Amino acid sequence: ILQSPAVKMHPVLLVSLWLLAASPTSSISQKPTGSPGREQGWGQDTAAWGVWVCRCPTATPRLQYLLEPLHTAVHTQRGATATLPCVLRALPRNYRVKWSKVEPTNYGENVIIITNGLYHKNYGPLSPRVRLRHSHRYDASLTITDVALEDEGRYRCQLVNGLEDESVSLTLHLEGVVFPYQPSNGRYRFNYHDAKRACEQQDARLATYQQLYKAWMEGLDWCNAGWLLDGTVHYPIINSREPCGGRLLLPGIRSYGPKDKQRDRFDAFCFTSALQGEVYFIRGHLSFKEAGQACRNHGAAIAKVGQLYSAWKFLGLDRCDGGWLADGSVRYPITTPRQRCGGLPEPGVRSFGFPSKELRTYGTYCFVGT
């Protein structure tokens, strides 16, 4: 940089000019006053000169062939049919459209279907339940029939066209309910794989963080930490208290972060959605074995924990009677809280824990599919 002998330039200005010349893709901004720290998006390379470089993300490239969807989230329930929109504005030559699902446990992508507009091929476990909507020749939307719990997540519609590949991402959300779960031998007994299996045995699956967060916003307050689908461990707190992180912490999702899936032991947070059937109560003084037989006598099966939660959430099941469930626990669903039914002010599924299976005190909840 050349200077006139009559002009003196301040070192900061020199550095600023050098940065502008050397970093054409960065923008320069003055950091707010206060102690320097690593805020997201800010670097400290030039902190000594009082100049901060914002390594701002580049703008998402404008889509050339794919239309941006009006809504990137599709809401549905288990058993329903859902369509994820993907529409082309023009048809390039020699193109393909590839649908894939992003897996939260390893962030890999599983291919679902590939089409060139005339022919298509399905892949993977979703293959029997997916098809292209094809309402017109520009329509590459994906339709999923008989939506299952594991279908929730992020999907990608990618136009493969040589150097001009582009894609849109959409999220399939299932309406449902999150419930904490622990085995009969006490809390903190599950490693990750035990927790995953336990939820599946109760007509549910491990919840995602987004599902736990939504449940917390709707009132879930639970002081025992539990596994989530991505292998992290959390617990939701609404009423701050000493045993649950302390009184000084604000309400929120307490996090232990990722844990060892084999060695570490916690409870589980399970997620289930709408029922394809009915849960009903049989009154009586039944042992656990007699409860199962009573359901079978009616052409049904003893209900699972997830099925009882689903009937409470979606069908408004409300009974003040404790009943056996398939895991050997005794619970009852309350949608209208009242003093003689547990005395708690919030709706929920109440639990008597895991009494002796020989005890003849309770009825049973049965499930019959449709």
C-alpha positions in Angstrom: 0.0 0.0 0.0 1.5 3.4 -1.0 1.2 6.5 1.1 1.7 10.2 0.3 4.4 11.6 2.6 1.8 14.0 4.0 -0.6 11.2 5.0 -0.1 9.0 8.0 -2.2 5.9 8.3 -3.2 4.3 11.7 -2.0 0.6 12.1 -5.6 -0.5 12.6 -6.7 1.0 9.3 -3.7 -0.7 7.6 -4.8 -4.1 9.0 -8.4 -3.4 8.0 -7.4 -2.7 4.5 -5.1 -5.8 4.3 -8.0 -7.9 5.6 -10.4 -6.5 3.0 -7.8 -7.3 0.3 -6.9 -10.7 1.6 -10.3 -12.0 2.6 -12.8 -11.1 -0.1 -15.3 -13.7 1.2 -15.3 -12.5 4.8 -17.2 -9.5 6.1 -15.7 -7.2 8.7 -17.6 -6.2 11.8 -16.8 -4.6 15.1 -17.4 -6.9 18.0 -19.6 -5.3 20.8 -17.8 -3.9 23.8 -17.1 -6.3 26.6 -14.7 -9.1 27.4 -13.6 -11.0 24.3 -15.0 -14.5 23.9 -15.7 -17.1 21.4 -19.2 -16.3 20.2 -20.6 -18.4 17.5 -19.5 -17.1 14.1 -16.7 -14.9 15.4 -13.0 -15.5 15.2 -10.3 -14.0 17.4 -7.4 -14.0 14.9 -7.3 -10.2 14.8 -8.5 -9.4 18.4 -5.3 -7.7 19.2 -6.0 -5.0 16.6 -9.6 -4.6 17.6 -10.9 -6.0 14.3 -13.1 -9.1 14.2 -13.7 -11.3 11.1 -17.2 -12.8 10.8 -16.9 -16.2 9.1 -20.5 -16.0 8.1 -22.0 -19.0 6.3 -22.5 -18.5 2.6 -26.0 -18.2 1.3 -27.8 -21.3 0.2 -27.6 -21.5 -3.6 -30.9 -20.6 -5.3 -32.8 -23.6 -6.6 -32.8 -23.8 -10.4 -35.0 -26.8 -11.0 -36.7 -27.7 -7.7 -39.4 -25.6 -6.2 -38.9 -24.5 -2.7 -41.7 -26.2 -0.6 -44.2 -23.8 1.1 -43.8 -25.8 4.3 -40.7 -27.9 5.2 -42.5 -29.9 8.0 -45.3 -32.4 7.4 -47.4 -33.5 10.5 -49.1 -36.9 10.6 -49.9 -39.8 12.9 -49.1 -43.5 13.0 -51.1 -45.5 10.5 -51.9 -42.4 8.3 -50.7 -41.6 4.8 -48.3 -38.7 4.5 -46.9 -37.0 1.4 -43.6 -35.1 1.4 -43.7 -32.5 -1.5 -41.0 -32.3 -4.1 -41.9 -30.5 -7.4 -39.7 -29.5 -10.3 -40.1 -26.2 -12.1 -38.5 -27.6 -15.2 -37.3 -31.0 -16.5 -33.5 -31.0 -17.2 -32.2 -33.6 -19.7 -30.9 -36.9 -18.3 -31.9 -36.2 -14.7 -32.7 -38.4 -11.7 -34.6 -37.7 -8.5 -33.4 -39.5 -5.4 -35.3 -39.6 -2.1 -33.3 -40.5 1.1 -33.9 -40.5 4.8 -31.3 -39.0 7.2 -30.7 -41.3 10.1 -30.3 -39.5 13.5 -28.1 -42.1 15.0 -25.2 -41.8 12.5 -26.3 -38.9 10.2 -26.0 -41.2 7.2 -28.6 -41.3 4.5 -30.6 -44.3 3.4 -31.9 -44.2 -0.2 -35.6 -44.8 -0.4 -36.5 -44.4 -4.1 -34.8 -43.3 -7.4 -36.6 -42.2 -10.5 -35.8 -40.7 -13.9 -39.3 -39.6 -14.5 -40.3 -42.7 -16.5 -39.1 -45.6 -14.2 -38.4 -45.8 -10.5 -36.8 -48.3 -8.1 -37.5 -48.6 -4.4 -34.9 -49.4 -1.8 -34.6 -50.4 1.9 -37.2 -51.2 4.6 -39.5 -48.4 3.5 -39.8 -49.9 0.0 -43.2 -51.7 0.4 -44.9 -48.5 1.8 -43.6 -45.7 -0.4 -44.5 -44.5 -3.9 -44.2 -41.3 -6.0 -47.3 -39.2 -6.1 -46.9 -38.3 -9.8 -50.0 -36.0 -9.9 -48.3 -34.4 -13.0 -45.0 -34.8 -14.9 -43.2 -32.3 -12.7 -44.3 -34.0 -9.4 -41.7 -36.1 -7.6 -43.4 -36.0 -4.2 -43.0 -39.0 -1.9 -46.0 -40.7 -0.4 -45.6 -42.9 2.7 -48.5 -45.2 3.5 -49.3 -46.7 7.0 -46.8 -44.4 8.7 -44.8 -46.1 11.4 -43.0 -44.6 14.5 -39.6 -45.1 12.9 -40.7 -43.0 9.8 -40.4 -39.7 11.7 -37.3 -37.7 10.8 -35.6 -35.7 8.0 -35.9 -36.6 4.3 -34.1 -35.2 1.3 -35.3 -34.9 -2.2 -32.2 -34.6 -4.5 -32.2 -33.7 -8.2 -29.2 -35.5 -9.7 -28.2 -33.6 -12.8 -24.4 -33.7 -13.2 -22.7 -30.5 -11.9 -26.1 -28.9 -11.1 -27.3 -31.2 -8.3 -29.7 -29.6 -5.8 -31.9 -30.7 -3.1 -34.7 -29.8 -0.6 -35.0 -31.1 2.9 -38.3 -31.9 4.6 -39.2 -33.2 8.1 -41.9 -35.7 8.9 -43.3 -35.1 12.4 -45.6 -37.7 14.1 -48.1 -36.4 16.7 -47.6 -38.5 19.8 -46.7 -38.7 23.5 -43.4 -39.1 25.3 -43.3 -41.2 28.5 -40.4 -42.1 30.9 -39.8 -45.8 31.4 -37.8 -47.9 33.8 -37.8 -51.7 34.4 -39.2 -53.6 37.4 -35.8 -53.8 39.1 -35.4 -50.1 39.6 -34.1 -47.0 37.9 -30.9 -46.6 35.9 -30.7 -50.2 34.7 -30.7 -49.7 30.9 -27.7 -49.3 28.6 -28.7 -47.8 25.3 -29.5 -51.0 23.6 -31.6 -52.2 26.6 -33.5 -48.9 26.5 -34.2 -49.1 22.8 -35.5 -52.7 23.1 -37.6 -51.8 26.2 -39.4 -49.0 24.3 -40.0 -51.2 21.3 -41.5 -54.0 23.6 -44.0 -51.4 24.9 -45.3 -50.3 21.4 -43.0 -47.3 21.3 -39.5 -46.3 20.3 -36.8 -44.2 21.9 -37.8 -40.5 21.7 -35.8 -37.9 19.8 -34.6 -34.7 21.5 -37.2 -32.7 19.6 -39.9 -35.0 20.9 -38.7 -34.7 24.4 -38.4 -30.9 24.1 -42.0 -30.7 22.9 -43.2 -32.9 25.7 -41.4 -30.6 28.2 -43.1 -27.6 26.7 -46.4 -29.5 27.2 -45.7 -30.2 30.9 -43.4 -33.2 31.2 -41.4 -32.8 34.4 -39.2 -35.8 35.3 -36.1 -36.0 37.5 -34.6 -39.3 36.2 -32.3 -39.1 33.2 -33.1 -41.3 30.2 -31.7 -42.3 26.9 -32.8 -40.7 23.6 -32.6 -42.1 20.1 -29.3 -40.4 19.2 -27.5 -41.9 22.2 -27.6 -38.8 24.4 -29.1 -38.6 27.9 -31.4 -35.9 29.2 -34.2 -35.2 31.6 -36.9 -32.4 31.5 -37.5 -30.1 34.5 -40.3 -27.6 34.9 -40.1 -27.1 38.6 -36.5 -26.6 39.6 -35.5 -28.4 42.8 -32.5 -29.6 44.7 -32.4 -33.3 43.6 -32.8 -32.2 39.9 -29.9 -29.9 39.2 -30.6 -27.4 42.0 -33.1 -24.6 42.6 -31.0 -22.0 40.9 -31.1 -23.5 37.5 -33.9 -22.3 35.2 -36.5 -24.8 33.9 -35.4 -26.7 30.8 -33.9 -29.9 29.4 -31.0 -31.0 31.6 -28.3 -32.8 29.5 -25.6 -35.4 30.2 -24.7 -35.3 26.5 -23.6 -38.5 24.6 -22.9 -41.5 26.9 -21.3 -44.9 26.4 -24.0 -47.0 24.8 -22.7 -50.3 26.3 -21.4 -49.3 29.8 -23.6 -46.3 31.0 -26.9 -47.0 32.6 -30.0 -44.8 32.7 -33.8 -44.9 32.2 -35.5 -44.4 28.8 -37.7 -41.8 27.3 -40.1 -43.6 24.9 -42.3 -42.1 22.2 -45.6 -43.5 20.8 -48.3 -42.2 18.5 -51.9 -42.9 17.6 -53.4 -46.4 18.2 -54.7 -48.6 15.5 -57.1 -50.3 17.9 -58.8 -49.9 21.2 -57.7 -50.1 24.9 -60.4 -51.1 27.4 -60.6 -52.1 31.1 -61.8 -55.4 32.6 -62.7 -55.1 36.2 -61.8 -57.8 38.7 -59.4 -59.0 41.4 -56.9 -60.6 39.1 -53.3 -61.9 39.3 -51.0 -61.0 36.4 -51.5 -64.4 34.8 -55.3 -64.2 35.2 -55.3 -60.7 33.7 -53.6 -62.0 30.5 -56.1 -64.8 30.3 -59.1 -62.4 30.8 -57.9 -60.4 27.8 -57.4 -63.5 25.7 -60.9 -64.6 26.6 -62.2 -61.5 24.9 -60.1 -61.9 21.8 -57.6 -59.3 22.9 -54.1 -59.0 24.5 -53.1 -57.4 27.7 -52.2 -53.8 26.8 -48.6 -52.5 26.6 -47.5 -49.3 28.3 -47.3 -47.4 25.1 -50.8 -48.4 24.1 -52.2 -47.2 27.4 -50.4 -43.8 26.9 -51.7 -43.6 23.4 -55.3 -44.3 24.4 -55.0 -41.7 27.1 -53.5 -39.1 24.8 -55.5 -39.6 21.6 -58.7 -41.3 22.7 -59.2 -39.6 26.1 -59.2 -42.8 28.1 -60.0 -41.9 31.7 -60.3 -44.5 34.4 -59.6 -44.4 38.1 -58.9 -48.1 38.3 -55.5 -49.6 38.5 -54.9 -52.3 35.9 -52.2 -54.8 34.9 -50.2 -54.1 31.8 -48.0 -56.4 29.7 -44.7 -55.5 31.5 -46.1 -56.4 34.9 -46.7 -52.9 36.0 -50.1 -51.5 37.2 -51.2 -48.1 35.9 -54.3 -46.1 35.2 -55.1 -43.1 32.8 -56.5 -39.8 34.1 -57.6 -37.1 31.7 -59.8 -35.2 34.2 -57.9 -34.9 37.5 -59.9 -35.4 40.7 -59.0 -35.9 44.3 -60.0 -39.5 44.7 -57.9 -40.5 41.6 -54.4 -39.9 42.8 -54.9 -36.3 43.9 -52.5 -34.8 41.4 -53.6 -31.6 39.6 -52.3 -32.6 36.1 -53.7 -35.2 33.7 -51.5 -38.2 33.1 -50.9 -41.9 33.4 -50.5 -42.8 37.1 -48.5 -45.8 38.2 -48.5 -48.3 41.1 -45.2 -49.6 40.0 -44.5 -53.3 39.7 -46.4 -55.2 42.5 -46.1 -58.9 43.0 -47.7 -60.7 40.0 -49.5 -63.0 42.4 -51.4 -60.1 44.0 -55.2 -60.2 43.3 -56.1 -56.6 43.7 -56.3 -55.1 40.2 -58.2 -55.4 37.0 -56.5 -55.3 33.6 -56.2 -53.1 30.5 -56.7 -55.0 27.2 -55.9 -54.0 23.7 -57.6 -55.2 20.5 -56.4 -54.1 17.1 -58.5 -52.9 14.2 
